[in-house]
Amino acid sequence: MNRHRLELLSPAHPAYLRVVRASAWYDLVVTAGFATPWTYALLHDALTSLGRAAGLGGLPALNPMQTLYANLMGSVVIVWALLRITRPLPLHGLLDGAARTLFALWQAYAVTHGAPDLLWIFFTVETTFGAAQLAPWLRTRRTTPTSEAVAGIEPT
C-alpha cells in the first residue's frame, strides 16, 4: 500500500475528522427528540407508528422511568455530538467508535430478548459509523505507538 493510501486511512487525516463530524450530526438529529419528556413522547409515538407500519413492532408503553432514561441518553448524546461537531479530534472518533460498539451490542441484546425489531435500523447505523471510526485505529495501531496515534501524529 502506498504512503498516500496509508495517510487516507489514518485517524489524523482530514477525511477521518469528516467521518467523526458526520457521525456527530447523525447523533444530534436522531437523538434530539429524546432529550425532553415532551419531545420524547412525540418521538415515541412516531417510532411506534413507523415500527408497526413496517412490521418491526412498536415500542412499549411510555412510563416515567423509560422517559427518564431516554431523556438522560438524549441529553448526554447531544452534548457529545456538539463537542464532535465543534472540535472534532482523532481521539473523539476512537471514543465514539467504542461507544457505538457498546450501543450496538446492547441493541442486539435487547432485540434478541424481545425488544422490537425496529432497533435493527439503529444497530445498522451504529455498526457502520463504529466500524468507520475504529478501522483506521486498528491499522494505525500496527504501525504507530498509541500515544502518537491519539495525538494525531503521523509516523515518520
Buried (B, 14 or more C-beta within 10 A) or exposed (E): EEEEEBBBBBBBBEEBBEBBBBBBEBBBEBBBBBBBEEBBBEBBEEBBEBBBEEEBBBBEEBEEEBBEEBBEBBBEBBEBBEBBBEEBBBBBBBBBBBBBBEBBBBBBEEBEEEBBEBBEBBBEBBBBBBBBBBBBBEBBEEEBEEEBBBEBBBEE
